[in-house]
């Protein structure tokens, strides 16, 4: 179909090859026909507020708050402040993370090229107007919908839209949709659907990125919350029935006892601390110019145990330099080779780094006229050109253009051994015959003329980065489309030693031996885009959490199937669009900081989860046993709120932001319960046992009841503080100060009469308090023993102090 007719049928306007004129662009902008991009950087502000206010925990606490207020005890309603704190802090942190993501996303977006008034200019995508003529080349992402107006061997990958991995050849008049990207050739297309009308925008509207739905961590926490919710109802009924029917307590005291029993069962701060830790992680990584496209990526980063790194753009800089042109095969005319290279470079409208290096070296030579071209493709690994005066030529990888065993390949080996990139310039009998060949260009139709030797600068921080991963137990594999020997030489210069594999010798992906060879190899060369993806899938099938780094179109398939896809900011728009993490500063050295941040977030969430779930468990034990024995409840709601101040709330907030370099592992719930379950049971049993021993009875004088309750609270506090001491390990000065300050704070509360009276405490019986301290100390010792047993059974290294770290 004629492209002009197609465009007219869609928008009523045909854009000529000169693009829109300035007046038309201004008219489109004034009428609102501008591409307002839909970005997946988070939920809307109303959604953020709604999701942080209307939570299961807030609902539970809200109901209990109303019940307490009915009794008229304002001080016992202090836990209601948790609703405000949970909501406010969650909203503030997520809004802060959203602002960071918004800024980084705009910074990391590709700059489409539009043709206006006959001039091609890069603009931000929000400035595209309806009917703009957009110029595209290899690696460019299609940012709005439209119809192709011109095409020069244009091939587009629509796998992100259709799931089909094969590139689609586009001709003039063909529809082209946002979300796809160019793999080869070049062309222009007219924008006919922009903003929210584009196909990509509709997909984005259905899938916001700022979400925790794929988080193993949040799945575990939600499982725990569901169980606790179901336990609240029978526990509450049992407590009220016991207090009213068996102890004869007034209804107000019975209700307050019920609330005091239920409030500590709710791990109200766990979800809050998790949200804070994730949001702070996003902001911290943003300061290092690392864009987190999907929040679960932070959790995935913590679990990474294998990094697959592309060589070009990751271990080496993107900039290439021409090292020399070496005639081969009996040819000695280096100037002819330079003239042909100048022609090939001039004919390439979308130069990659290699071609740019060649162009810079031969820019003083007048190029020949060109009659036809075959653009470079990462799968073919060669490009071709037909010239007016010098004939047909092909430039590509020597081992692709020349048959194995050809003597000319021996001239390539010394350069490859030095880690240099070598291309071969061959004269072709007929470019059309070469392009029609289903396999590599027919060796009989090509005559090698010269080697084009290029060097790629190794990143200064690459060796240090690889050293970090080695120390942290993270395996690194280099997967590249370049020659295996060349890639191996670069890896060896960085201290990465291991088996070097030519991917062309690998079996097919569904062969069991493929997985074995991929697992054993360290450096892989001549890897096709499909093989990169198959390698990532094979490694994941072995239980690895794989991070794949890349910057080119040939990395897209592997990035999509990796556990975590990491793209360089200067990489192709298609690469950045599929990656969960984008390193906007293009520094491979940023990746250790990204991994470390993921470990910090997940490790600290697991650490503070021990505190919250320990409280939940001993609260359940306390409520059930007191109910079954038919005695009054030892605490009032303000007491259980006070327990959390310095044993859970403040310490959890501080610990959630602390450094933590331990790699995350599966089994979050089981691992947390390994400490929380025995610790919670011990605190519950010791608290109940002490209360049963010292409880003067429901009809005893108020002072005696208050003294007994204060002593019982002391037992709980001593043991809860020791759980904090266990969770805070290994000790550093600030961790010790955190624990000590909590203990001092409770001593002050108990010792200052106005504070004690306000919180319904009575510490006037020193003998009873001493007994409480002794019992609490014994309980703390048993918690310590249970912790050591758990560490030994899990086979983990026991560290108590870390003053040097």
N, C-alpha and C positions, 0 to 999 in steps of 0.2 A: 504493500500500500504506500502511496506517496506520503512522505513525512509531513509535508505542508498540509495536505488534506486531513491527515490524522490530527494534527495540532488544531486546525480550524474546527474540526468536529468536536474537539474537547473543550477548547477555551474561546473559540471564535476569533483567534488571532494567530497569524503566522509570523514567526521571528526569522528574519533573514540571517545570512552568514556573518553579518556585521554585528549581530546582537541588537539589543534594544538601544535606542538613543536616550540621552539624558532626560529629555522631556517626558518620554514614556515612563521611564523609571520613577521620576518624580510623581507623575500622575498615579502610578500603581501604589506608591507609598502613601499618598494622600487619601487614596480610597481604601486603604487597609489591606491591600492585596500583597501582604508581606509575609514571609515565612517565619512565624513565631514558633520556634522549635519547642517540642515537648521533650523535656529531659527527665530521665529516670534517676533523679538525685534524691528522692525521698517522698514521703507522704506530704500532703498539704498540711498547712498549719492547723486547720480545724481537725483533721484526722489525727495529728500528733496530740492535740489537747484531749480529744475524745478517747484515744487509746490509752493515755496515761491517767485519766481520771476514772473512767469506767472499767476498772479491773476487778478480777475476782477477789483479790485481797482487800481492795478498798471497799467493796460491797460487804464483805464479812465484818471488817472493822467498823463500817458505818452503822450496821445493824446493832453491833455491840455498844457503840457509842450512844445511840438513841436509848438503849435499855438503861445504861448507866445514868444518863441525864434524867431519866424518869425517876430514878431514886433520889435525885437532888444532890448527889455527891460530885461536885465540880472537879475537885482535885483528882479523883479516881478516873475522870474522863480525859486525863492528860494524854493517854495513848491516841486520842483522836487527832492530835497534832501530826501523827504519823501519816494520816491521810493527806493532809496538806503538804507535808514534806515529801512523801513519795511522789505525789502528782507534780509539785512544783519543780523538784530536782530533775525528775524524768523529762518534763517538758523542756526545761532550760537546756539540759544536756543534748537532747535530740535536736532542738532548734539550732544549737551551736554546731552540731555535727552537720546538719542540713546546710547551714550557711557555708561551712567549709567545703562540702561536696559541690555546692552550686558554683563557688568560685573556681575550684579546681577543674570541674567539668568544662566550664567555659574556656579555661586556659588550655585544656588538653584537647579541645575539639579541632577537627581538621578545618582548613580554610579552603572552601571550594573556589574554583577559578571560573569567573563569569566573563563572557564576551559582551562588552558594551561600547558602542561607538567605534567598533572595529578593534578595540584594545582588550587584551585578556588581563584581568586583574583579580588578585586574591581578595576575598571579602569574608567576613564572618557569616555564618549560615543564616543568621537572623536578618541579614540584609538582602537575601534573595527575594526577588519579586516574581509574581506570576508572569510566565512566558519568558523569563530569563533564559539565555543560551549558556549552558554550562559545559565547560571543557573538562574532559576526563582522560586519565591515563592509567598505567599499571599501578595497583595499590590504592587508587582513589575509591572512596566510598560514595555510593549514590545517596545523596542527602535528601532529595525530594523526588517525587514521581514525575515521569515525563515520557516523551517519545524521542527516539534517536533521530537526529537530523543529519548527522554524517558519521561514518564508521570506517576505520582503517584497521582491519583484522581485529575488531573489537570483540573481546570475550569477557563475559560477566559471570561471576559465581553467585548463584542465588540460593546457596545451601542454607543460609540463615533464614530464608523465607519458605523454601520448599522442602528442605532436607536432602535434596539431590546434590551430590558432591561434584558432578561433572559440570564444567564451565559451559555456558550457553553462548553461542555465536550470535551477535546482534547486528542486524542490518538496518538501514535507514527505514524509519516508519515503525520499527518494533517498539513495544512498550518496555519501559525500564523502571524498576521500582526501588524506592528507598529501602536501605537495609542490605542491598546487595553490593558487590564491589568488583572492580575491574581487575582481571588477572593478566590480560595481555591486550596489546593494541591500544588504540586511542579513538577518540570521537567527540562529538558534541550531542547534547540533547536539550530539548526545550522543556522547561518546568511547567507542568500542567496541573499538578496537585501539590499544594504547599501547606505548611503548618499542620493543623489538626486534620486536614483532609488527606495527608499523605499516608501511605500504607504503613510505614515505619511508626508514625505517630500513633496510629490506631493500636499497633502492637504494644507500644510503650505505655499507652493509657491503661492497658490491661495487666501490665506487669511492672509495678514500681520496684525499684532496686533496693530501697532502704527497708529491708525486711529480715526477720529472724526465722522464717518458716522452715529453712533447710538446716537449722542449727541443731546438731546432736546435743549440745549443751542445753539449749532451751527446751528441747524435747524431754530431756531428763528432768529438768526442773518442773516442767508442767505435769509430768507424771507424778512427781512427789506432791505437788499442790492438789492434784485431783484426789489422791489418797487422803490427804489431810482434811480436805473439805468434807469428805464422807465421814471422817472420824469425829468432826465437830458436833454433828447433830446428836448422836447417841451419848457423847461425853457431856454435852450441855444438859440433856434431859436427865442423865444420871446424877449430875452434880446438884441440880435444882431439887430433884426428888429426895436426895440424901439430906440436903441442908434443911429442907422444909419438914420432911416426914420423919427423919431419924434423929436429927440433932435438935429440932424444935426452934431453929434460928428464925428471927423475924424475916419477913419476905424481902426487905431491902438488903439485909446481909446475905440472904440466900442468892439473890440476883447478883450482888457484887462478887460473891464467891464464884458463881458460874462464869462471870466475865473474867475474873482473875485466872480461872482455870483455862479458858479458851483463848484469850489474847496471846499468851506466850506460845501456844500451839501453832500460830500463824507465822511463818517465816517472812514477815512483812518486808524486811529489808533485802531479801535475797534477789528478788526480781529487780528492785531498784538498783542494787549494786551491780547487777549484771548489765543493766541498761547504761549505767554511768561508765562502767569499764569499757564497753563497746564504743560508746560515743567519744570518750576521751581518747581511745585508740585511734578513731577516725581523725580526730583533730591533731593528735601528735604526729601521725603519719602525714597528714596534710602539710604540716610545717616542714617535713622533709621532702615535699613535692611528690608524695606518693598518693595517687588517687585511688580510693577504694570504691569500686563500682558497685559491689554487693557486700552488705554488712557481714554475712556469714563467711566471707573471705578471711576476715580477721581470725575466726576460729580455725579455718582450714590452714592458714599460715602457721598456726601454732603446732599443727600436726604434721607438717612437711618433714619427710625424712629422705627425700630424694629430689634433686634439682636437675632438670634437663635443660642445658644451656645451649643456645645457638652460638656459634663462634662469632659470626659477623654481627657487629652492633652490640654484642654482649661482652665477650672477652676482648674483642678488638674494637677500635673506633670505626665509625662508618666511613670516614674519609680514607680514600685510597690514594696512593702515589705511584706513578709509572716508574718502574725501576730500570726498564730497558726494553729495546726491541731487538731480538736476536734472529737473523735469517737462518733457516733450516732447509734441509732437502736439496742442497746444492744451489739454493738461491742466495744472492748476495746484494740484491737491490733493496737496501733498507729504506731508501727514500720513497720507493714505490709503496712499500708497506706503510710508511707514515702517511702518504697521500691517501691510501685506501682507508686507513684508520680515521683520517680527518673527514673523509666522505661519510663513513659509517656514523661517526659522531654527529655530524651536521644533519644527517637524515633522521636522527633519533630525537623526537620532540619531547620525550619523557625519559631523560637519562637517569639510569641508576648510578650508584656510587662508582662502579667500575668504569662506566662509560664517561662519567664526569671527569675522572682522573685522566683518561685517555684524551678527552677533549681539551683539557687544560694544557697538556703537553704538546699537542699538535695544532694549537689555535693559530699559529703563524702560517699555516699551509692552506692554500686555496682548495676547497673541496671540489670533487668532480660532480657532474650532473648525475642525478639518480632517476631511474625509470621505475623501479619497484623495490619494495622492502618486505622483509619478514621480521617483525619485532621479536625481541628477546622474550623467552618464556622460561620460567624457573623449572618447568617439567622437561622441556626440550634441552635446555642449557646451551642454546646457540641462537644467533640471529644472522640474517643474511641481507645482502643488498646487491642490486643490479645497477651498474654505472654506465655512463654514456661512452667513456673512453677506455676504461681499464677492465671491463667485463664484470663477471659475477663473482661475489666473494661471500664467505661464511666465516664468522668469528664465534668461537665457543670453546668449551672444555676439550683439551687434547684427547683425553681418553674416551670422549664421546664421538669426536669427529674422525678419529683414526682407529683402525682395527688393532686389537691386541697383538703384540708381537712385532708391530711395525718398528723399524729401526729408529724412526724419528722420535719415538717416545723416550728413548734413552737420553735424549738431550733435555727432556723435561725433568727427569729425576733429580738432578742436583739442585734445581730451584725448589722443587717440592720438599726435598729434605730440609731445606732452610726455612720452610714455612711460608714460602712466597706463593702468590697466586699466579698461575700461568694460563693464558688463553692462547689458542692457536688460530692463526689467520690462514685460511685455505682458499685457493682459487677453485671455483666451481665451474663445471662444464655448462650447467644450466640451473639457475636458481629454482625454476619451476619443478625440475626433476627432483631436486633435493627436498623441497617442501612437500612433495607428494609421497616421499618415502614414509612408510608406516613406522619404521624403526629409526635408529640413528641415521644421520645422513649417510648415504651409500659411500663407502670408503673408496670405491673405484671411481666415483665422480668428483672426488676432492683431491687437490694437490696441496700438501702443506708448504707454506712459504715462509712463515715467521712465527716466532714465539713472542707474545706480548706479556712481559713479566711485570707484575705489580706487587707492591708491598702494602700491608695493612698494619697500621700502628696498633700495638697492643696497649690496652688501657693500663694506665699507671696503677690503678687500684685493683686490677683483676687478680693478681697473685695474693694480695692481702684478703680479698673476698673469698677466694678458694680456700685459703688457710683457715678462715673463720668457720666455714662449713665443715672442714676436716676436724677441727677441734670440737665442734658441736655434734659430731656423729651424723652429719647429713651427707649422704653420698651425692656425688656430682657426676653426671654424664654429659659429654659434649656431643651434640647431634647437629651435623652440618651438611649442607648440600655440596660443599667443596670437596676437593680431593682428600681422601682419607689420610694419606701420608702427610700432606700439608697441614691438615687439622691436627694430626698427632704431634707434629713438630711444635705448633703453637701451644698445645696443651702441655707438652713436656717442658717448654720454656717457662711455664707458670707453675711447675711442680706437680702437675696432674699426670701421674704415670699409671698406665694400665694397658689393657688389650685394645689395639686399634683394629677396627673392623671396617671393611669396604661393604657398604649396605647392599651393593649389587650382588654380593655373594650370599646374602641372607636368604633363607627359605621363605616361602609365602607365609603370610601372617597366621593362617589357620594350622600351620605345621607346628606340632609340639616343640620341635627343636628351635623354632623362632624365639619363643619365650626364653629358653635356656641361653641362647647366644646373646640376646639383648641384655639379660641379667648379668652375664659374665663380662661383656664388653664395657669399656670406659669411654672410648672415643669412636665415633661413627662418622664416616664420610660418604659422600655421594648418596645422601638420603633424600628420597623424593618426599613431597608433602604428604602423600598417603602413607609412606613408611613411618614418617615422624608420628603421625597419629596412631598407627598400629603399635609403635614402640611404647608410646604413652599408655595405651590400653593394656598392653602386655605387662608393663611394670605395675600398673594399678591392680591387675588380676593377681599379682603376687603379694598383695596386701600393702603396697607402698602408697603413701600420700605424695603425689607427684606435683611439683611446681614446674611449669614449662615457661621458659623465657624466650622471647622472640620479638622481631620488629618488622619482618617482611611478610608479604602475602603468602609465601610458602609455609609460614608458621601458623596460619589461621586454623587449619584443621586440628593440629596438635594442641593449640591453645584451648580450643573448644572442648576437647575431650580430657584435658588434664584436670587434676583435682583443683589446682589453682593456676590460672593463666596470667602471666606477667608480661606486659608489653612495654616497650620503650616509648617515651613520649614522642620521639622523632620518627617512630615507625609509621607504617602505613595506617591510614584511617581504619581500614578493615581490621587490622590487628588490634588496635586500641578498642574497637567496638565490641570485640568478643572477650577481651581479657577482664578478669575480675579486679586486677591491680594494674595501674599504669604508672610507670616511673617517669614522671614528667621531666626530671632533670637528666634523663638518659644515662644514669650512672648505675652500672651493675653493682657498685659498692653500696648502693642504697638498699639492696635486697636483704643483706643481713639485718639491717635496722628494721625492715618490714617483718621479717621472720621473728626477730626478737620481740617486737611489739605484740605480735600475735601470741607468742608464748607468755608474755607478761599478762596479757588480758585473761587468757584462759586459765593459766596457773593460779592467778590471784582470785578469780571467781571460784575455782575449786577450793582454794584455801578458806575463803570467807564462808563458803557453803557449809563447811564443817561447823562453824560457829552457829549459824542459824538452825541447822538441822539438829545439832546437839540440844539446843533450847527446845525445839519442837518435841524431841523424844522424851526429855525429862519432864516436860509439861504434860505430855500424855500419860506417862507413868504416874505422876503426882495426882492428876485428876482422877484416873481410874482407881488407883489404890485407895485414895481418900474416900472416894465414893463407895467403894466396896466395903471398907471398914466402917463407914457411917460416921466419920468424925468431921468436925468443922474444917474448912479449908484454911491453911495457915497464912495465906497472903491476901492482900487486897490488890485491886488492879494497879494502883500506883506502885506497889512493890515490884510486880513483874515488869512494869515499864522501867523502873529504876535498875533492875538487874541488867537490862539490855543496854543501858547508857554506856557503861565503861567495859563491859565484857563482850559486847557484840557491835552495837551501832557505830560508835566513833572508831574503835579499832578496825572494824570491817571496812569503813571508808578509807582509812589510811592504808591498810594492807592491800586494798583493791588497786591502789595506784603505785604500789612499790615495784621495784625491779624483780623480774622472775624469768629465768632463762631455761627452765625445764621444758622439754618438748611435751606437748599434750598427747595423751593416749586415749584410746576408746575405753568405755566402761566407767563413765563419770559417776553414775549413781552408786555402783558397787564400791568404788574407791572411796567416795565420800562417807558412805555408811560404815566403812571399815573403822573409822575413828569415831564418827558421830554416834553410831549405835551403841557400842560399849560405853562410851563416855556419858551419853544421855541416860542409859539405863543405870549406871553407877550413881549419877547425880540424883536421879529420881528415887532410887532405892534408899540412898543415905539420907536424903531430905525427908522422905516419908517415915523412915525408921526413927530418925531423931524427933520428928514431930509427934509420933505416937508415944515416944518416951517422955516428952516434956509437956505435952498438951494438957492444960489444967481442966479442960472440959468447957462446954459451951456456956455453962452457968457460973463459971468462976469469975472473980473480979476482973474488970476490964484491964487493969494494969498487968495482972499476971498473964492474961491472954496475949497482951501486946508484947510483953517481955519474951514469952515463949515463941511468938511469931518472929520477933526480931532475931532471936538466937537461931531459929530454923533458917531464916533468910541468910544468916551469916554462913551456915553450912553450904548453902547453894552458891553463894558468892565466891567462897574460897575455891570450890571445885570448878565453877565456871571460869574464874580467873586462871586456873591451871590449864583448862582447855585452851584458853587464849595463849597461854605460855607455850603449849605444845604446837598449836597452829602457827605461831609466829616464828618457829625455827626455820633455818639456822639463825642464831642470834647475831644481831649487830647492835651498836650502841643505841640507835633510835628505836629498835624493837624492844629492847630492855626498858628504855625510858617510857615507851607506850604502855607496857604492862605495869610498870611501877607507878605511873601517873594514875592509872585506873584504880590500883589498890589504895593509893593515897587519897583519891577522891572519895572512895567509900568510907575510909576512916574519918575524913572530915564530916561527911554526911551523918555518920553515926555519932560523932563527938560533939557537934555544934547543936545545942538544945533547940534553937528555933527551927533549924532544918529538920531535925529529928521529929519534932512535934508536927511540922507541916506534912511530913511523909508518914505519919502514924508509926513511928519507931520509938522504942524504949530500950536503951542500952544501960539501964541503971543496975543490972544484976551482973557484976563482973564474973562471978563463978560460973553462971550459966553461959555467958559469952565464951569463957575459956573452954568449957566443954564443947561448945559449938566449933571453936577453932581447931580443937584436937580432932574431932570427928571429921571436919572438913579437910584437915591435913591428911588423915588416913585415906579418905576418899580420893584426894588428889594423888596420893602415892599409888593407888590402884589404877587411876587413869594413866599414870606414867607407865606402869607395868604393861597395861593393855596396849599402849602406843608402841612400846618396844617389841612386843610380841607381833603386832601387826606389821611393823617394819621388817622384822626378820622373815615373816612368812611371805611377804611380797618380794623379798630379795633386794630391797632397796638399800642404798648406802645411807647409814645414819650419820647425820651432821648436826651438831648442837650449836657450834659457833662458826661464824664466818666474818670475823672482824676485818679480814683483808679484802673482802669482796663487797 
